[in-house]
Each structure stands twice: as structure tokens, then as C-alpha cells.
Amino acid sequence: MVRTVALSLDPDEVEGALSWIRSGYIDDIEALNRNQPCAVDISYADTRIRWTVRPVVFLPMVDLVIA
């Protein structure tokens, strides 16, 4: 998704997005492993897009009923 959006950005923003794709996401994965949220920001003209990820401590189990 980031790569698709990056193709329509200004050159400076494209480089920032591609840098995150190449290696920036590693810091975000480490933050999630430490139970810290992380985000990716991309700006274009007057528009700012932010993808935010937060760690999940508990996910309820779903009972599957197979008929």
C-alpha cells in the first residue's frame, strides 16, 4: 500500500516512503515487539496520511461452528 501511494507523491516524499519500505519498517516492528505503537506518515500537498499500528495484548477467541 505504501508503495502504491508513494508513486503519486512529490519526489521528497517518495524518497521518504521508499526509505521506510527498504528498512524503516524494521524499527516499527521492534517497537511493536516492545508493546509500543508505531506510525507511517506521508504528506502530499495539503493532505497527510498516517497509518498507525498498535500492539494487541489480547484477542478474543472465536468459536467456529462447522455445520
Order of alpha helices (4+ residues) and beta strands (2+ residues): alpha-alpha-alpha-beta-beta
